[in-house]
Amino acid sequence: MLYYLFDYINKLYQPPGFDIFRFLTFRSALAAITGLALALYVGPKVIKLLSKYQVVETKKKDGPEFHRSKVGTPTMGGIIIILSVVIPVLLWADIKSIYVILITLGTLSLAAVGFLDDYLKVVKKLPNGLIARYKLLGQVVVGLVVGSVIYFSPEFDGISTLTTVPFLKNVNLDLSIFYIPAVVFIVTATSNAVNLTDGLDGLAIGIIAIVMIALAILSYVSGNVIFAKYLNILYLPGSGELTVFVAALVGASLGFLWYNCYPAQVFMGDTGSLALGGAFGILAVLIKKELFIPILGGVFFMETLSVIIQRYYFKYTKKKYGEGRRVFKMAPMHHHFEMKGLSEPKIVVRFYIVAIILAILSLVSFKIR
């Protein structure tokens, strides 16, 4: 909103300095600062409300016994993140941009799915929350809408089904008729992956902040014809506006981390994890970097893979030997390290380090092709 106001004032009166609001970098910085400030401001208020109405964490069946100390901690804190992202985007982004519309509506839709799941679990006391197939249906619908808009919209003509291939120069893969199913799979997979990773204080939100910083850079260069040509990547007119959204998300994530770091004062719940994971997937889709997801989101990928390996190996050995066996002491992988005796803060920091290395690798891959 303020973007249009300042643009109007600049065109009408041309006051000194107002021209700066046209620049993506400046508006992105404002979005990040606004997101951070909002998260720090509304955080205590939301935490107090959640505590007042007993919207708190309950004992999970699949978690370590020593996580009992987390019972009673306010959850559904994803509300803090969503508020601190959407408001800066409305203030500083070009909300007429198809890129901004898709990422904002996609994130809000998945936040709504997560909110319903949290509400049923925490408020209505249903152990499993939203039935899995309904949660999956919500994720699939979001993926279908995003994929269909990109596939059929004239704004994406000539590039709609293309994706950049990592480490290969001037090579773009055309997914053709498989594009929409691929988008559905990506959105579903990334939202669930972040949800699985959200098991230790500060883990998921810190890694999301790291991943989003890399995505902010990729969004900016993809929408800049000079940088896109220099890096030999697809030039996506208008995609630079995503930088404002990503910057707001980074600021909101850091603000939420202030209250979510060990020992956590609040958990994001599915309200936050499904929305953030979906935002990651949708952003990768919009800037045509889908194949970078296993690298950039390597921590999320490994966490998900550990659950899949654990589940299927247990079923296989139970069928073959009559007794299920496990590869990991507990899945997802962060619980495996906990069971091996590593402290929660140490695991989180080490996962951050891995995420930073993977983010750097993703960015330098554009110059080592």
N, C-alpha and C positions, 0 to 999 in steps of 0.2 A: 504493500500500500504506500509506504513512504517512498519507495522507488518511483512510483508514478507521480506522487506529489512533487518530489524534488525535480523530476524530469520536466513536469509541467511548468514549475517555477523557472527552471533554467531556460526553457524555450521561450517563455513569455517575457521574462525580465532580464535574463542573462546576468545574474549577479555573480560577482567574482567567487570562484571556488566551487560553485554548485555543479560544475561540469564533471567533477570527480565522481559523482554518484552514478555515472554511466559505466565506470570501470568495474569489471568483474572482480578484480583483486580487492578493491576497496570494499565493495558490497559483501564479498565473501568474508573479509576480516570483520566487518560489522556483524554479520550473521553469526560468526563464531563467538564473538564477544557477547552478543545478545543471548545466544544459546547457553553459554557458560553462566552468565549472570542470572538468567531465569532459573536454571537448574539449582544454583546455589540459593536463590531466594525462595523458590516454591518448595524445595526439597524438605526443609524442616516442617513446613505447614502440611504437606501431603503426608509425611511420616507421622505427624501428630494425629491427623485424621484417621489414618489406617490403624494406628494403635488404639484410638478411641473406640472405633467400631470393630475391633478385634479381627481385622483383616491381616492375619499373621500366619507365619509358616507353621505347618504341622509336620510330624515325623514322617519321613518318606520311607516306604518299604524297601526301596532299592539303594538306600544310602548307607554309609558306614555308621556304626553305632555311636562313634564319638561325635557325630553331627547332631546329637540330641541337644547340645548347647544352643543350636541355631533355632530350635523350636521357640515360637513366640516372637520372632523377629518380623516386623511388618513386611508384607509382600505386595505385589501389584505395583511396585514402584516404577514400572515402565510408564505409568501415567506422567511421571516427572519428565522422562525423556521425551515422550511424544509432545507434551505441551512446549517443551524447550526447543523442539525442532520446528514444529508447525508455525508458531508465532513469528520467529525470525524469518522463516521462508515467506510468510505473508507480508512481512514488513519490507524485506530487502530483495526478494527475487522477482523476476518477471513471471507472474503467475499465469500469464497467457501462453507461456511456452509449453508445448506438448511434452517436453522432457520433464518439466517441473510438475505438470499435472499428473503424469503417469507415476512418477516416483512418490509423490505426496499421497495420492489416492491409494496406491498399492500398499504403502507403509501403514496408512490409517486403517485400511481394510484388514490387514493381518493383525494390527493391534487390536481391532475389534474382536477377531477370532480368539486371540490370546486372552483378552479381557473376559470374554464369555467363559473360557476354560477356567481361568482363575476364579471367577465369580462362583461357578458351580462347585469348584473344589473347596474354596476357602469359606465362602458365605453360606452356600447351600449344603456344605459338608458331604458332597458326593466324592468318594475316594478317587475315582478316575477322572473327574471333571467332565469336560465335553467328550462325548463318545468319539473314539479315534477316527471313525469314518467320516464324521461330520467335520472334524478339524481338518482332515485331509481334503474334504470337499471344498472348504473355504480356501485352502491354499491353492487347489487346482483351479478354482474359479478366478482367483487373482491372476494366476499364471496365464489362463486362457484369455483374459481381458487384455493384459499387457502384450502378450504374443500376437493376438489378433489385431490390436491397434497398430502395432509396428508393421505387421505383415500387409495390412490393407490400406494404411494411411499413405496418401500421396507425398507426405513430408519425408517419408523414408524410401521413396522410389530409388531403385538401383542399389540400395545398400541394406534393404530390409532383412534379408536372410543371410547376410554375410557375417563372418566372425574372423577376427585376427588369429592367426596360428602363432603360438609362442616360439621364439627363437628362429623363425624362418622369415627371411626378408621378402617383402612384396608377395606374401602368400596369404590369401584369404579363403577360408572354407565356406562354400555355399551350402547351407543346410536345406535349402529348397522347401519341399513339402513337409519336411520333418522339423521345420523351424518352430512352429507353435507347440508341438509336443515337447521339443527340447526346452523351450521357455518354461512350460508347466513343470517339467522335471527339475529345472534349475531353481525356480522359486520355492518349490516344495522342499527340495534337498537342502538349500541354504537356510531356510527358516527353521527346519528341524535340526540342522547341524548346530546352529547357535543355541537352540533350546537345549540340546544335549550337553553343550559345553558349559552352560550356566549352572555349575555345581559347586564352585568355590568362590569365596568373597573376592569380587573385583576381577575375576578371570575373564568372563565373556565380554564385559563392557570395555575392559582395557584393550583386549585384542581387537574388538570392533573399532575402537578409536584409531589404533595403528593401521588397520586395513583401510579405514575411511580416509586417512591422510594420503595414502597411496592412490586411492580412487579419486580424491580431489585433484591431484596432479594429473592423472590420466584424463579426467573429465575436461580439465582446462586445456590441455594440449590437443585433445581430440576436436575441440571446438575452435581451435586457432589454426588457420590455414597454413601459416608459416611453420609453426612447430610440427603440425601433422605431416607436412611435406618433408621436413628435416628428418623426422623419425620414421618416415615411410609407413605411416599408419593411416587408417581410414579417416578422412576429414568429415566430420559430422557437424554441419552448420547448426548452430543453436545449442549444441550439447554442452557448451561451456557454462550455460546457466545452471547446470547441475552442480557446479562448484559451490554455488551459494547454499544449496541444500546440504551438500556433504559437509561444508564448513560448519553449518548450524548443528549438524549431527555430531561432529567432532567436539564442538564446544559443549553441547548437551551431555555427551558421554563423559567428558572430563568433569563436568559439574556433578553428574550422578556418581562417578567414581569417588568423589569426595566423601559421599555417605555410604558407598558400597564396598570400600576397601576394608581390609581385615582390621578389627572385627566389624562386620557389616551392620549398619543401622537400618538398612532396608534392602530387600531383594527386588529385582525387576519383575520376576514372575514371567509367565508366558506372554503377558501384555507387552513386555519389552523384548523378550528374546525372539518371539515369532516375528515381530515388526522389524527388529534390527537385522535378523537373518534374511528376511524377505527384501529389505532395502538393499542389502549387500548383493543379492542375486539380481534384483531388478536393475540396479546401477550397472552391474557387469553386462547385462543384456543391452541396456540402452547405449553404452559406449562401445559395444561390439568386442568385449574382452571376456566372453564366456569361458573360453578355454584356459584363461588365467586363474579361474576360481580355485582349482586344486593347489595352485602354487601360492597365490596371494592369501587364500583362506586355508592354508595347509594345516594349521592347528585344528580348525573346525573339521577338515577332511579326515585327519587322523583320529580325532575323537569319535566321529561317526563310524569310521572303519573299525575301530576297536570294539564298538557295540555289535556291529554286524558279525565280525569274526567270533566274538565271544558267544553270541547267540547260536550261530550255525554250527560252530565246533561243539558246543554243548549238546545240541540236538543230534549231531552225527555220532558222537561218542556214546550217547545214551542209547541210540538205536543199535550201534555195533557192539558195545560192551555191556549194555544194561545199566550203565552208570554214567551220568554226564560229567565231562571233564572241562576244565577251563584253561584258556590261554593266559588270561589276566587274572590277578587276584580279585579284581572287581572292575567293571566297565561302567561308564566311559573311562578313558585312560587316566584322567587326573585322579580318579579314585584308586587306581592301581598303585600309583606312586604314594598316595596317602597310606595305603595298606602296607607299603614297604617301609614306612616310618618317616618319610619326608614331611616337613611341616607345610601347612597350607600356604603361608606367604612365600616360602621358597619355591614351591611348585608354580605358583602364579607368576612370580618374577621370571623364572626360567622359561615358562611358556611365552611370556612377553618377549624375551630375548629371541626365541625361535620365530615369533611372529614378525619382529623387526627385521630379522635376517631374510625371511621370505618376502617381505614387502620390498626390501632393497633389491633382492634378486628379480622380482617381478618388474621393477622399474628399469634396472640395468639391462634386462633382456632385450629392450628395444634398441640398444646400441651394440649388442654382441651377436646380432643375427648375421 
